[in-house]
Amino acid sequence: MRVLITGGAGFIGSHTADGLLDRGHEVTVLDALVPPVHADRRFPEHLLERGVRWIDGDVRDRSAWERALDGVDAVYHLAAYQDYLPDFSTFFTTNTASTALLYEVLVARGQRLRRVVVASSQAVYGEGAQRCPECGEDEELRPGARTAEQLERGEWDLLCPHCGAALVPDWTEEEETRPHNAYAISKYAQEQIALALGARYDIPTVVLRYSIVQGSRQSFRNAYSGILRIFAQRILKGRPPVCYEDGRQLRDYVSVHDVVRANLLALDDERVVGQALNVGGGRRVSILEYARLVAECSGVEVAPETPGTYRAGDTRHVFSSIDRMAQLGWKPEVPLREIVREYLDWASAQAGFIDATTDADLRMKSLGTVRQSHPVRSS
């Protein structure tokens, strides 16, 4: 099969290309090699050596799609913009409009595909499913985003709207979408476009909602997002990792190798068509636990810091149920410790490995993305 991967020079894309090549597929990559991730604008040499065809183009450009789609049987649309910067329109032009453009070109050409796999995100859930321990475990609550005033006071927990008790997070199912920041909204809109147009024009489409994906090749040049690379940059340079809020936020993390297995399943299994499915790690881990694990695996004795800073629009707790993917025969296999060690081994071997976190943090503070809380002291 001839397969196109947008963003195929990047982290998840390059691993997916390897997985497809290992199965005997032909791979074309559409990638504009945008900085800072691709600071040197060099396409991965190992992919060229394996016969991958690279098209230097932007997913926001119709002519790039027209060139890239020639002769292909399936598409993985992985190209995306993800950061914590307030350039809101970039999220929608890169993530949402590009997806509409893909289907627009396919319909205009009358091109039939065996599959379109669209990469979405756990971010579409906003705050995950919650339950109140005081009002009763049977009622599931879906709170909205925390208010700016609450975060300014350093009050991190989501509170029950009925009794005010701190809510307890639960595994989040696919139906429970409630995006509340620009990135999340752009990805949810992308999903809706892909599934609706795919159904209308008989283009078999599946959406995969990745949890926080970790592993080798995740560029250390972008320090605005990606917890493992941010912590690794600081720890490998002997500096303590900084945890936002109180560090007790719960997340789930999944290996890029498990994601590739899910991507390959989505190409072949007809049961996934027309669905949005969670691809997660099946474990929930606090930010503080993760920071300590990275330090332990690196052999550097540093303790995480919690200075009371926070990112505007961030989520308190979210971890995704993977029951539906398990029913299809997929489950995560790579342990979290192995994920961390793989990344540390890869990052420490990279020429020019740097700690870009200080500059990134200063920029986010100047833009109002990262803020300092001011807890109210009781007299």
C-alpha angles and dihedrals in degrees: 000000000000109000132189120208119191111208087019094150091062136082105284093023097058092048090048090051089054091050093051093046090050087058093051100257124141113240133207120184126206108196134146092200093229119195143269091039091041097034094159094040091227119150112227106275095211091059092052089049089053092055101260114159112225123205113192101218147119123250088223090064118086094206090055091055091047092054094043097048096055109122098351125137100196140018133213106196100200101142109115146151115235124168142119094246123117097239089118099172091060090064091056099041093047102036106026109024092045090058092051088049092053092057092040091058093044092051093044091053095040087231117170119212132188092219146354114201113194120197112223133165145245084237089085088078095063103192106011127234113304138190131199114233091202102045095043138286094245096073115078115207129202106199122192126236119304114259123254089240092055093050092045087058091051092244100145107172125093110242131216110254090217105046106005096240120144110267123237115226122234136191110287121230126211095258095060102085119156110150117191109175132059096258093048094047091049091052093047090050088049090054093050093050093049097046096042097046092040090056095042096050098034095248105147104235136178130182121211117199106206122204116214103318118211136182148088121331093036098137117244090204092082110067097166096086139008115080098214096052092044094050092042093053092055099038096046087054090051096255126128118254114247117224119201120232108355095323093245095109110128122226139159124233130202132193118246087232091060089047090054089053089052091048091053092048089053090056095055109027115085092198092075096060114118094013139112109216134187118240105190143147098252092229134088120220132176121236090243092052090050093050091051091049092052090050092048094049091048093051091232117133103223130131122220119252128220106194094169097257120141141185116244111241095018123143123244100210134356134153124163130235111233097191095117094052089046089057087058091053099262126122133154113267107175115091118231093242090055091050091054094046092049092053094045091050091049097044096047090052094054118107111240095019105177142179104240095164098099095055091043092050093048091050093049090049091050089052094047093246094115114043139179119241121224108204116207109245116221115230 
